[in-house]
Amino acid sequence: MAMSKENTKKTICLQGTGVTRCFGIGKKKMTAVDHVDFTFHEGEVVSIVGESGSGKTTLSKMVLGLLGKTSGEIYFRGEPLVLKSHSQKKEYWKHIQAIFQDPFSSYNIFTKVDEVLLDCIKMRGGDKQPYEEKKKMMKEACSFVNLEFDELTNKYPFELSGGQMQRLMIARVFLLRPQILIADEPTSMIDACSRSTILDMLLKLRDEIHMTIIFITHDIGLAYYISDTVYIMEHGKFVEFGDAESVLIEPKAAYTKRLINDVPKIHEKWDLSTVDVQ
């Protein structure tokens, strides 16, 4: 499916051609991501949607530089992405960051909140600023996500609630101001009220710093609500992609139609015939 005309006018920040990742060898070889192509634009909100095991998280790890590719090419700002050395990875991670599904495993339990935020300021090159200026930046970042820095200072992440930890992760992004953010099921472990708040904060941050957000999700309703562009992934391949309205209101692929039909509707009798009960 062709991309929207609006996207073709925007600057491309990340692109992939034939990106593939295999695990194992011989008869045990398994292709997790199978020759996928993608184009993500500056300031765009993209959702990669698929069931567990579809390959979406593996793809996100390759884009982040946490996992090498078997074949294909990823381009950042029009140049092939090369991450062979620690310094290359460190420089790349100034421009791309991630929020993960489990906030409890996203922090070093021995690192206090102040250090988490100060590391972000250091990464942005603000290490030589006076502490009072750094404190002002930390307070601003916490305020952006409706947290009080004075209530968090000197605390360890495990002393915070799951919702507070997710907000703190967004505060980190606020300080780092990356060009690209990958959000891997960032709201799946928090309640519905907090979920809406977190999503609104991410979209507000996108508007403020013109950041590209890539959501990795199995939630097709979420994808429709927040996305400009949607990629549907099945068995390591993109079976359909395009603007959210076209893909999710007028789906072409059988897999996309099944994902939509599997979403329970309050006003209809639930059809469980497609659910694997094993």
Secondary structure, 3 states (H helix, E strand, C coil): CCCCHHHHCCCEEEEEEEEEEEECCHHHCEEEEEEEEEEEECCCEEEEECCCCCCHHHHHHHHHCCCCCCEEEEEECCEECCCCCHHHHHHHCCCEEEECCCHHHCCCCCCCHHHHHHHHHHHCCCCCCCHHHHHHHHHHHHHHCCCCHHHHCCCCHHHCCHHHHHHHHHHHHHHHCCCEEEEECCCCCCCHHHHHHHHHHHHHHHHHHCCEEEEEECCHHHHHHHCCEEEEEECCEEEEEEEHHHHHHCCCCHHHHHHHHCCCCCCCCCCCCCCCCC
